[in-house]
Amino acid sequence: MAWNSPPIFLTDTDQLFKHAQLESVKAWIGDPAHGALSLHARIQRAVRQLILDGALDVGRPLPASRALALSLGVSRDTVETAYSQLHAEGFIERRVGSGSFVSERARRLTRHEGIARQAGATGEIPNLSRRGSAIHQGGGVRDFLAPRPFAPGLPETRNFPLQTWERLERQVLKEHGTHALLHSPPQGMAPLRQAIADHVNLERGAGATPERVLVLTSSQQALTLCATVLLDAGDRIFIEDPVYHGARKAFDAAGLECVPIPLDTDGMRVEQLYDAEPSAKAVFLTPSHQFPSGATLALDRRLAIIDWAYKQQAWIIEDDYDSEFHYAGKPKACVQGLDPHERTVYIGTFTKSLFPGLRIGYMVLPPQLVGPMTVARTLLDGHSAPIPQLTLARFMEGGHFGAHVRTMRAVYAERRNVLARLVSTHLADFLKARVPAGGMQMPCILIRDIPEQEAVEAARRAGIDLLGLSTLYASGNREAGFLMGFAAHAPNELEIAVGKLADVLRALDRR
């Protein structure tokens, strides 16, 4: 296309584009980034941008279509089509016998555009609600998207049986056809709810039925639903201290008052629930592997929490995020399975046990909460995608889920031991590892006077992701250190990463 054709000089009445404006149009339509657009659309958008930028004043005549076509080396019909679209959108006026002019409406458009750009340049975010402002100021839940060492909570995906998954997905599409492309029921596909109920009953000692399972996109969605459906803004909720940051963000965003309860080696110190005045309407727990300490909540404390919830008519929110990966004996029965009063909401996810891109979590609910939670869920995102649900159901029914978990349990146990040994060998001057009985990450306590946040930032620049422990505390009694994920990295990768971290900490220690 002859974008460099010389401009045609028009009469004063035609008011040909200035040279810079014409070159701007040529550059816009010749940009490869706009190559998917038709030629007339590129011309139309280039002229529209000149108007929005204020480069073409209101009332300004545009070049005649024939003249602009010659200047751009395109057909007159192409320019006519572009002008017609600009006219239809209100950017220009077309007067018979006089030509095309920038319309009066464009004055309002350019003014609004300028205001929007000014707000964007200053970072101003106007008219948020109090809750919206609190959410924005608190920041989102930090997800470690790339599998860099030592990002916590990331599973190993290179060992996933992808061919099996693909085969099962093809079976789903062959059997269900185009029906698999429709909405799923908001509570979830029946085969998956049955598979989940069977799994948690067998492996976690839960008391679940398919009718009590609500399939979601994530455990974070489950926490948001609990915070907004079960409690009102200003209500108190007991949380572990330190606590999973995603839960804290969900509760803060809902306007709840989070009351921290300290931990010891047996988990949450339950006696403080009874002593607190006023009491709370709910308690949040990660009893299998407390996040981030890794402690397991003792059986007597589980029973005590159930008793407290019954007497207070409060709710227990049990996040069982990675209980599949327990390395010393059998994991204890979940709180939900021990609760005869049905005051426990059980939350699970396949993000940790399978792969993050699956985006399937679930809740096992008391019967009286199934209806309200399902309706509330429809207001968030309607439903979960049917094809992954049906594929996962077959994956579980066929025994592939259990086999994969058993394989990864052995892999993760080895990697946990490797990381503990590497920390002891290469980082003993800086960190003390607290080796967990399960899970996918290891808390390591700083024993030197090195600022935690500076270490986190320096490690990130070196290609290492650490989650600072002190940021997870709600009270002033904080312990500095890092939560170090080990599941997604082979022993040789862990060794290289520990070497980099040792260099980072030594450099900070010499300052």
N, C-alpha and C positions, 0 to 999 in steps of 0.2 A: 504494500500500500504506500502511495507516495505522500508520506506525512510531511516531507520537506519541500513540497511544492511552494513556489513563491506566492505571497498573498496577492489577492486582486485588490487594486485600489478603487474604492467606491467614492461616491459623491458625499458631501458633508451630511446630506439628509440620511444616508444609509448608516453613517457612524460605524465604520468598520471597527472590529476589535482592535485595541492597541496591540502592538507587537507582543508584549509580555502575556497578554490575555490569550492571544492566538497560540502562542507557544505552550501555554498552560493546557489548553484543550488538546493540542497534539500530544503532549507528554502523557496526559490522562488516558487518551484512547490508545496510545501505543504501549502502555504499561502492561507487561505480561500478567500482572496480578489480576487484570480485568479481562483477560483473554476469554473467559467463559461467557462473557456478555456479548450480545449481538452488537454490530457496529453502531446502529442507530441508538442503542441503549447507552453505549459508551459516550457518544456525543451528547446525548441528553443529560447524562449525569455530570459530565464535565462542565457544561453550561450551567446546570443547576448549582454546582459547587461554587462557580464564580459568583452567582447571585447570592448564595448563602454567606460567602466570605465578604460580601459588600463590594466586590470588584466591579460589579455592574450596578449602577444606581437605578432607583425606581424611575420609570419613565424613559429610560435609556433605550433607544432603538437598537435592535439586533441586526446584524448583517442579513441581507437578503439570502434566502436559501440557496439560490444559484451561486452567488458569490462565495458563500462559506463552503459550499460543496467544492468549488474550484480550488479554494485555498487549502482545503484538507485533502483533495484528491479523491473524493468519494462522489457517489451519484447524488443528484438533487433530491431524489426520492428518499434517500437515507436521511438527509438533513430535514426534509419535510416531516418525516416520521418522528424524528427527535423533537422538532418544534411542536408537533401536535401533542406529544406526551407532556411536554412542559406546559402547554396551554391547558391540558386536561387537569394537571396537578395544581394549576393556579399560579405558576411562576411567571408566565408571560401572558400578554394580551395580544390578540391578532385582529388588526383593523383592516377591513377590505380597502384596498387602494393605498394604504399607508405603510403596511408592514407589521413587524412584530416588535413589542416593547416589553420591558420588565414591568410587571404589574404592581399595583399599589399593595396587593396582598403580600408581596415579597418583603415589604418594609417590616411587617409584623414578624414574618418568618426570620429575617436576619436579626431583628432585635431579640427574639426568643433564643435564637442560636447563640448570640453573644452572651446572654445571661447564663445559658447552660455551660458555655465554655469557661466563663469566668468562675462559676461555681466549681467546675471540674478542676480548674487550675489552682484554686485555693483549697481544694479538698473539703469544701463545705458540704455537709449532708443535712439539708433542711428538713424540718417537719417530721422527724422520727417520734414515735411514741416513747414514753419513759422506758418501756420494756425494750423497744427497738434500740434505743440509745445504750442501754445496759448491755445488750447483746453485742452491739458493735464495739463498745469500749472494752468488753471482756475478751473479744477475739473469738475465733472459731476453735473447734477442736483440732489440734495439730495432728495431722496424719502424715506418717512417713511414707511417701508414695513410692519412692525408689528403694529397692532392697539394698541400701548401703549398710555396712556394719556401723553400729550395733543397734539399728532401728528396732524398737520393741514391738512385739505383737505381729511380726510378719512371718508367715509360714514359708517353708521351702516349697516352691512350685515346680522346680525342675524335675522332681520325682513323681509328679502327679500322673496318673494313668490316663493320659489324654486320649489315646486311641479307644479305650473303653468308654470314656465319656462321649466321644464322637459317635461311636456305634449306638449307644443308647439314645442319643439325641436323634439320630436318623430313624430309629424305631419309633420314637414319639411322633415325629413328623409323618411317618408312613401310616401310623395307626390313627392319628387325630386329624391329619390333613389341615385344611384351612381353619378348622375349629381351634387349633392351637394358636392361631393368630388373633383371636378375640380376647376380650377382657377375661380375667379369671375372677372367681367370686372374691369379694373383698376379704373374706376370712382365709383364703388360700385354697389351693387345689386339694380335693379330698384325698388322693393317694399320698400326697406329701404329708398332710396332717396325720394320716394313719401311721406313716413311716416314722415321723417325729415322735408321736406318742409311744410307739413300740420301742424306739431307741432310748428315750429318757426313762421309761419304766424299767427296762432291762439294765441299762448301764448306770443310771443315776438313782435308782430306787424311787422314782417320782410316782405320783398318782395322777396320770394323764389319760385322757381319752381324746380321740380326734375332734370331738365337739368343743373341747376346751383349748385347742391349739389355734393361735392366730399367727399366720405367716406374715412377716414384715420384710423390709429391705435391709434392716440392720438392727443391732442392739441399741444403737444410738436413737433410732426411731422409737424403739420400745421405751427407752428412758424418757424421751420427750412426752410420749403418751402417758406414762405413769405420772409425770410431774404435772401435767395439765388436766388429766381426767380425775385423778385421785385427790389432788390437793388444790387449794386456792392460793393466790398470791398472798404472801404474808404468813402462811402456815409454816410450822417448824418441821424439819426432817432431820433425823439423826444420820450422820455419815461417818464412815471410818476416817481416821486421821493418822497417816496420809490416806488420800482417796483417789480413785480413778478420775482423771481430769475430765473425761467425757461426761461422766455423771454430774460432776460439780457444775460444768457449763450448762447442762440441761436444767438443773435445778435452779441455778442463778437466773437463767433466762426466763424461767416461769415465775420469778419473783418470790421463790421460797426462801425461808431463813434456814440456812444450813448450820447445824449444831455439831461440831466435831467431837467424836468419841475416841479417846486414845486406844492404842493397841499394845499387846505384849506378844510373847511367842505363841500364845494360844488364840490370837485374833482379838476381836473387839472386846473391850472390858465391859461386859454386859451390865454389871451392877450399876454403872453410871446412867443407864437408861432409866432405871427405877428411881435414881436420886434426882434426876433433872426436873426442875420446876420452871415454867410449865413443861408438861410433857410434849411429845411430838406426835404427829399424825401418821408418820411412816419412818422406817429405818431402811437404809441402803446397805447391802452387804455383798462382798465377793468372798464367800466362805470357803470355797475349794482351794483357791490360791489367791490370797488377798493381794490386791493391786495397790501398791507395788511391792510390799514386803515379802510376799510369797507364803505368809503364815496360813495355816489351816485352822479354821474355827473349830474349837473343841466341841465334842458332842454335848456336854452339859451346858455349854453356852448357847448352842443351837436351840436346845430345849427351853432354856431360860428366855431367849428372844421370842420363841413361839408363845410362851406363857404371857410375856409382857404384851405382845400384840393382841392377844385375846382379851386380856383385862382392859386394855386401853381402846379396844376396837380400832387399832391402828393397822397399817399395812406393812408387810415385809416385801421389799423389792430385792430379789436374789438374782444377781448377775453371775451366771455360771459360764464365763466367757471362754475358758480353755481347760475345763476339767478332764477332757479326754487324755491330756498329757500329764499323767501322774507316774512317777518313776520309782516310788517306794511303796510296795503293797497296793492294796485296793483303795481308791478314794472313798471318803465317807459319803453316806447317803445325803442327797441334797435336802435343804431345809423344807422345800415344798413337800417332799415325800413324808416328812416327819410331822407335818402340820395337820392335825385333825380338824382344825377350826376353819380352814380354807381362807386364811388371811394373807397367803403368800402368792406373789406374782413371780413366776420363774422365767428368766430371760436366757436365751441361748442364741448362738450364732454359728454359721458355717464358714465365716470369714477366716477364722483361725485354723479350723480343722481341715479345710479344703483349700480355698484360694480366695483372695480379697475381691476379685472381679465377679464372683458369683452373686454378691449382694443379696443374700438371703439370711434373715434372722427369724426369730420366733419368740412368742410368749406362750406359756402354759398358764391359763387364767382360772381363778375361782369361777364357778358357773355364773354367779351373779354379775361378773364383769365382762363376760364374753360379748353381750350385746352393746353396752356402752363403748367398749374399746374398739369394736369393729366399726361402729358408726363413726367414731372419732378418727379412726384410721382412714376412712374414705375421704375425709376432709383434708388429709395431708397429701396423699398421692393416689387414692383410689384403690389400687391393687398392685400385686407383684406380677411380673411377666410369667405367663403360663409355661412356656417351653423350658426354661431353666428349672421351674418347680417340678414338672413332670419328669425331666431327666434326672434330677436329684432323687426323686422318689424311687425310680428304677435302680439308681446307683446304690441306694440304701437297701432296697428289697433284695437285690442280687448279692448282697454281702460284700460289695466292693468298698463301701464306706468303712465298715469295720476292719477290712483287710488293710486299707490305706492308713487308717489311724494306728493300727498295730505296728505297721512298718515305720511310720513317722515317729511313733513313741520311742522306738529303739534308736532311731537316728538322732532325735532331739536329746535323749538321755546321754548319748555319747558326746554330743556337742556341748551340752551343759558341763560335763566333766572336763572336756578339753578347755573350755573357757575358764573354769575354776583353776585348773592347773596353770594356764597362761598368766592369769592375774597374779597368782601366788609366785610365779617365777619371775615375771617381768615388771609387774606393777606393785609389788609388795611395799615399796617405799611410799606409795601414794594412795593405794586403795586396799580395802579389806572386803573380800567377797562374802556375801551371805548366800550360800548355795541352797536354792529352793528344792523342795521335794517334788515339784512339778512346775508346769508352765513353760513359757517360751522366752523368759527374760530373767536376768539375775541382778538384784540390787547390789551395788558396790559402794561402800561408804568411804568418803574422803578422809584420810588421816593426816593430811598435810594442810597447811594454811594456804590453800589455793582457791581463789574465788570460783565458785561453781559455774556461774554464768559465763565468765571469761573462758573457762575450760570448755564449756559446751560450744561457744562460738569459735574458738580456735580449732576444736576438733572438727567442726563442720567445714571450716576452710580446708582442712586436711582430708576431707572426703569421708568423715565419720559422723554418724548421727547418734547423739546421746540425749536422753531425757533426764533433766535435772530433778533430783528427788525433792529438794526443798520447795520447788514450785507446787508440789502435790499436797502440801500441808495446809490445813485451814487455820490451825492454831499457831501460836508463836514458838512452840517447842519443835523446831525444825532440825532435821539431820541432813547435812549436805552429802551429795554423792550423785551417782548416776544409775539409771536403769539401763542395763545392757542386754539387748536382744541377741540370742545366739541361734535361733531355729533356722534362719534363712541362709546360713553360711557354713560351708564345709570347713573341716579343721584347718586346712592350709590357709583358707581365707581369714579365719579367725586369728591365726598366728600373725599374718601380715598386718591385720588391723590393730592388733595389740601392740605391735612394734611401732606403728604410727602414733598410737595414743600415748605410748611411753615417751616418744619424742616430744609430743605436744606438752605433756605434763612436766617433763624436765625443763623445757624452755620457759614455762610459766614459773616453775619453782626457782629458777635462777634470777628472776627479775627482782 
